[in-house]
Amino acid sequence: MSSKKAVFHISLVLSLLLISVGIFAPKQLENFSNSSLSFIYNNLGWFILGSVFVFFAFCMYIAISKFGHIRLGDDSDRPEYKTATWIAMLFSASIGISLVFWGVAEPVSYYIDPPFGKASSEQSAKLAMQIVYLHWGVSAWACYAVVGVSLAFFQFRKKLPSSLSSVFYPLVGDKIKGSFGKFIDIIVTLSIVIGIATSLGFGTLQVNSGMHYLWGIPVGFYIQVIIIAVTTILYLSSSVSGLQAGIKHLSNLNMLLAFALLGFMLILGPTQSILKIFLQGIGDYAQNFIGMSFRMEPYNAGKGEWIGSWTLFYFGWWIAWAPLVGSFVARISKGRTIKEFMMGAVFIPVLGSFLWFAVMGGSALDLIQNHGKTAIAEAVSSDVTSALFKFFDFFPMSSFLSVLAMVLVIIFFITSADSAIFVLGMISENGNPNPTQITKIIWGVVIAAVSAVLILTGGLKGLQSALVATSIPLAILMLVMCYSTFKGLKGELVQTPSNKKARNTETLEKRAL
């Protein structure tokens, strides 16, 4: 693997093989994926939960310790993007599309099927928001932040290539330029392709469901292919326009539309109940964070299956998405200090996620629990893609809200795909921070093809399971990454005092002259 394009060629071939398996053996792929996932949940779930907590602890430690003042770049560098734009790009590149998809469905799912206690009760409503906050809280963003801060430090501070293999430089040295580094980059590339393809698949299904619900357009493969094709053209057009013009403006637009939807729902919905749910949810989450983060239910096998289906699945999902989101977050965070990076990348998006679930999910729970609108719960049980649109039926301007939500899904996916093919381009070109257009276009087409094939063959769920199954090797990789980054930061502190002393001596000499 000495060729400069080895990572690109090998990753592309493996992606095409994956498409072939999806076409010719979808059931076998799904069965293998589900078996792997079941093995992980039953035997290695403790490792996933423990790893995610270590990632969070590591992020907090380097933020509040003596490492916090280190800048991700030269000492003279300052942030490339304004804080508001930076935060908008964080959201748009990661969980924005998932928030729209699960905003109503997930809290209602936990309400009607809680891990313990009586279903469809006041207790299960309270527990539902607490668990939602666990799944979408600091644990998720810590996975992204570990990769982001590590890559940004070595890329901008140590001037190494924009590739995750660079993070291991303190441990293996120049071997990152050889077979070891290429192997790491190939694994990361495949996880990104699978992750963004499944995201496009789910987004397509929800848009198609909304079109059927509103206008009677049939739910079917050909309609979904048209949706994928239009979305692909849009995100390729945005990508070739560049990071500044494309992702930046779309991210800002996305946040404006998201806040508009939240504003409508906050005004039209049970405003007082939403605010109470938001604050109480934060309190319950903070109070029970440690216990929930390590809940495995070893004495109750039935409840252990619930934990595996939801909590372990989500935590594995965040780990699997970490290379994509972390790499993009690193790219847009040059010039920020580690403390500033952690406070912004871990806590601010979490508050935004909590508010979203309080407005959308909290309103749905209020309608079901206090007003008897069980149709929402029935929609979640029968077809999760239609839950959001059924929810909007109970509010004025329901059609407008549904269209706005579908536009959000499409734009969120465009920004996610933008960041994905940008990162894929960087990795494919050996860490080139500005990859060529042709490389990004090739990966954009591959992602669309993977999504279409998975929808056609019904293998989307199987590949989703396969993605989470990759969380074990990725978690090991990220734990080693934490140690390597710690070692690099320690070395930086050793150099910093001498550099500062040299600068002070130079200043005194100039004054003497």
N, C-alpha and C positions, 0 to 999 in steps of 0.2 A: 504493500500500500504506500509506495513512495511517490506516486503521481500527485500533483497538486490538486487534481480534480477527483481523487479517489473517493473522498467522502460523498461528493455529489453523485458520481456514477453508481457506487455501491448502494447508497440510500435510494436512488431512483429505481434501480433494478429490484430491490427488496420491496419498494412500494408497489411496483407493477406486479410482482408476485403476489402481494397481498390482495390486489384487485382480482387477480386470476383465481385465487382461493375463494374469494367472496362470490365469484360468478359460478364456479364449478363445484364448490363444496361448502355451501353456506351452513348447512346443518352441522357438519363436522367441525367447522370453525366455531360455531356457537357452543357446541357440546364441549369442545376442548377448553374454550374460554371459561365457561361456567364451572367446569371441573376444577380448573386452576384457581378460580376465584373462591370456590367452596373450600379447597384445601388451605388457601391463605387465611380465610376467615376462621377456620377451625383450629389452625395450628400456629398462625403467625399474626393474629389480630393484635396480640399484646405488643408485638414489635412495631406495628403501624402506629398505635396510640402512643407508645413511648417515644417513638421517633419524632412525631409531630410536637409533642410537649418539649422535647429537647430543642427543636428548631425555634420554638417560641422563647424558651429560656435563653438560648444563644443570642437571639435578636435583642432581647431586653438587656442582656449583659453588655454587649458591645456598644449599645446605645447610651447607657448610663455610666459606663466605666470610663477609664482614661482614653479608650479608643474613640469615644464619641466625637471628639473634636477633629479627627482626621477627615480631610476632605477627599471626596471621590474624584480626584483629579489633582492638578497642581494647586499649590496654595493660592495662586492668583486667579484660579478659575472660579467662575460664578455660574449659577444655574442657567441652563440654556432656555428653559421654559418658565413662565410665570407659574406660581404655585397653583392657581386655580386651573390653568391649562394642564399642568402636570397631573393633578388629581383626576381631572376629566379623562386623560389618556390612560391612567391606571384602571379606572372603571371600564372604559370602553375596550381595553385590550384583554380583559380577563373575564369577569363574571356578569357583565351587563346583560347579555342575552339570557343567561341562566336565571337572573333575578326576575326578568319578565316572565319566563316560562314557569318558574316555581313559586312566584310571589304569593299566589292564592293557593295553589295545589298542595304545597308542602305543609303549611300549618294545618290545613283541613285534613290532610292524610293522617297527621299525628293526632288530631282531635278525634277522628273516628277509629283510629287504631293506635292507641298509645302503648309505650313499652311496659307500663304497669298502671294499675288503677282502673277505674271505671271509664269505659269509652263514652264519647259524646256527653261529657259532663263538664261542670265548672272546673274540676280538677284537671281534666285532660286538655281543656282550653288553655289553662295557665301553663301546663307542662309543654304543650305544643310550641308556644312561643319561646320557652326556655331552651328547648332542644333545637329549634330553628336557629337561635342565636349562637348555640354551640357550633352547629355545622357551618355557619357562615361568618363566624367571629374571627378572633385574632389567630386561631389555629390555622385557618386557611391562608390568611395573608402572611403569616410567619413563614410558611413554606415558600411563598413567592419571594419574600424579602431575603431569605437566606441565599437563594440563588442570585437575586438581584444585587445585593450588596457585595457578594463575593466577586462576581464577574465585573462589576463596576470598579471595584478596588484594583483588581489586577489589570483591567483594561485601561483605565484612565490614570491611575496612580503609578502603576508599574509598566505601562506602555506595552502590554502584551496583546496578542490578537483577540478580536471580539468572538471568542469561542470558549465554551465551557471547559475544554481541556486546559485552558490557561490557568484556571483556578487551582490546579494541582501542581503548579510550578514549584512551590516550596518543598514538595515531597519527592517529585521525580525529575525536576530540572528540565533539561532540554529534551527529555523523552516525550514531552507534550507535542513536539514537532514530528514525532515518528508514529509508529503503529499504535502505541498506547493512546496518544491523543486522537488519532483518527477513529479508533474503536469507540471512544467516549462520544465523539461527535456523531457517529452513525447511530448509536443508541438514542441519543437526544433527538436527532432528526426524525427517526421513526416515531418516537413518542409524540412529537409535535404534529406530524402528519395525521396520525390516528386521532389525536385529541381534537384538532380543528375540524377534521372530517366528520366526526360524530356530532360536534357542535352544529355544523351546517346541516346535518341530517335532522336533528331535533328541531332546529329553527325552521327548516322547510316544512316539516310536519305540522308545526303550530300555525304557520302562515296559511298553509293549505286548509287546515281546520277552520281558521277564522274566515277565510274566503267562502268556505262551504256554509258556515253558520250565518254569515251576513247576506250572501248573494246566491247561495245554492250551487256554487261551482263544485263539481264533483271532486271527491277525494280520490286521487289515483296517481299512478306512477308518472304518466305523461304530463300532468299538471305540475307535479313535483319537479320533474326534469326542467320544465320551463322556468319554474321559480329558481332552481339552482343555476340555470344558464344566465338568467337576468342578474342574479346576485353576483355571479362570477364576473360578468362584464363590469359590474359596478365596482367590485373590490379590486379588480385588476386596473381599472381606470384610475381609481384612487391611489393605488400603490405606485404606479408609474409616475404619478405627479410628485412623489417624494414625501418624506416624513413631515416636512414643514407645512406644505400646502394641503396634503391629503389627510393624514390621520389627525393632525392638529385641528383642522377646521371641522372635520366630521365629529371628533370627540367633543368639541365645544357645542356643536349642534345637538349631539346626542344628550348631553347633560341638560341643555335647555328644554328639550322635548320631555326628558325624564322628569324634570322638576315641574313642567307644565302638567304632566299626567298626575304626579303626586299632589300638586296644588288642587287640581280638579277633585281628586278623590278625597283629599283632606277637607275640602269645603262641602262637597256633596255627601260625604259619608258621615259617620258618627264621630265628629271631631273630638269631643271630650273623651270618648272611649279610646280613640286612637292614641291620644297623648298619654292617657293612663297606661295603656298597654305598652307603649314605647318605653316609658320610664320604669314600670314594674318589671318588664322583660329584662332591661339592663341590670336592675338590682338583683333579680333572681339569677341571672347569668353570672354576675360577678360573685355572688355569694356561693354558688355551687360549681364554679368553674373547675376546680381541681377534681372534685368527685366525678363530675360528668366526663371530664377529659380521660379518666381512667376506668370508666364503667365497662365491665366485661360480663357481668352476671354469670360467674363461674358456678354458682349453686343453683341456677335456674336455666336449664338448657333451652326452654322455649323462649324466654326473654333474650337469651344470648343470640338466637337467630334474628330477632328484631334488631339488636345492636349491629349484627353483621350486615343485615340488609340495608341499614341506613347509616349509622355513624361510621362504621369501618369503611363502608363504600365511599362516603363523602371524603373521609380523611385520605383514603387511597387515591381518590380522584384528584384532590388538591396536590398531592405529591406528584402524581402523573402529569399534571398541568404545570408544575413548577418550572421545568426547563424553558417552556415557551414564555410564560408570563414573566418569569424572573429575568430572562435574557432581554426582553423588550423593556422592562422596567429599568434594567441597567443602562440600556442605550439612551433613555431619556432623562437620566439622573446625574449626568456629569455636572460637577461643580457643587453638589450638595455635601454637607458633612454627614457622617454616619448617623449622628443623633437626629439630625433633621430628616434624613432618609427614613429612619425607622419610625419616627413619630408620624410622618406623613404616609408612608406605605403600609403601616400596620393598623393604626388607630383611626385615621380619618375615613378611609373606605369602609371600615367596619361600622362606624356610626351611620354612614349613608345606607349600608345594607340593612341595618337594624330599623332605620326609619322606613325603608321601602316595605319590609315585611310587616311592620306595625300598621302602615296605611293599608296595604293590600290584604295581607293575611288577617290582620286584626279586624278589618272591616268585614271580611268574610265570616270570621268566627262570631262576630257580633250579630250578623244577620242570621246565622244558623242557631246560635245559642239563645239569643234574646228575642228573635222575631220569627223563628220557625221556618226559615227559608232553606229547607233541606235539599232543594234542587241542586245547590252548589256542591253539597257532599255527594249527592248521587252522580254528578258530573265527574267529580274527582275519582270516584270508584269505577265508573264505566269508561271514560275517555279523558285522560288527564290533559290532553292538548286542548280540549274545549272548555276546561274549567274557568279560565280567565274570561272568556266571552259570555259564559252563562252568568258569571259574577256581575259583569257590566250590565246585564239585563235589568238588574234591580236599581239602576241609577238613571237619572235623566241623561239625555244625549248618549245613550249606550252605543249607537252605531259609530258616532264620532270617537268615543273612547276606544272602541275595538280597532278602528282604523289607525288611530294614534299608536296603539300597542303594537300592531303589525309593522308599522313604519319603524318603531323603536327596535323591534326584533331584527329587521333587515339592516338598519344602520349599525346596530350593535355588532351584528355579524360582519359587516363590511370592515369595521375598525378592528375586530378580532382577527379576521383573515389578513388584513393589511399587516398587522404586527407579526402574524405567523409567517407569512411568506417573506417578510423583511428579515426575520430571524433565520429562517431557513436559507435565505440567500447569503447572509453573513457566514453561517456555518459552512455552507457548501463551497464558499470561496475562501476558506482558511482564515476566517475572522475578518474579512473585509467589511469595515463599518458602513460602506456604501456599495452594496452588491449591484451587479449589472441588472438591467431590466429583463433581459432574456431569461436569466436564472429565476427571477421572481415570477415571471409569466409561466415558466414550466411548472414550478411548484404550485402556482395557483390553479392551473389546469388539472394537475394530479389530484389535488385536494377535492376539486369538484367531481372528478371521475370516481374517486373513492366513495364519496358521499352518495352519488347516484347509484353505484353498484350495490352499496349496502342497503339502500332503500328498496331496490329492485329485488334483491335476494332475501330480504328480511333478516339480514345478518347484522343490522345496526346494534341490536342489544348485545349480541355476541361480541362484537368488536369493542363495545363500551366496557364489557367485562374484561376483555383482553387488555384494554388500556389500564384499568385499575390493577390488574395482575402485574403490570410492569412497575407498580409502586414499590415492590420489595427491593429489586436491584437499584431502583432510583433512590430509595430511602437510604440504602447503604452508601451509595455514591454521595448523597447529600450530607450524611454524617461525617464521612471522610472530608468533604468539602468544608464543613465547619472547622475541623481541626486544621486543615491546610490554611484557611483564612485566618484563624487565630494565630497561627505561626507567622504568617505574612504580616499581620498587624503588629505583633510583638517586634518583629524585625524593623518595622517602620518607626516604632517608638524609640528603638535604639539609635536609629539614624537621625531622628528629628532633633534631639538636644544638641548634637554636634553641629548640625546645620544651622540651628538657631544661634549657637555660640559663634559660628563663623560669620553669620550675618551681623551680629552685634559688634564683633571685632572690626569688620569692614566699615561699619557705620562710625565707630570711634576713630578709625584711621582717617576717614574723610573729614570728620570734624576737626581733627588735629591739623590737617592741612589747611 
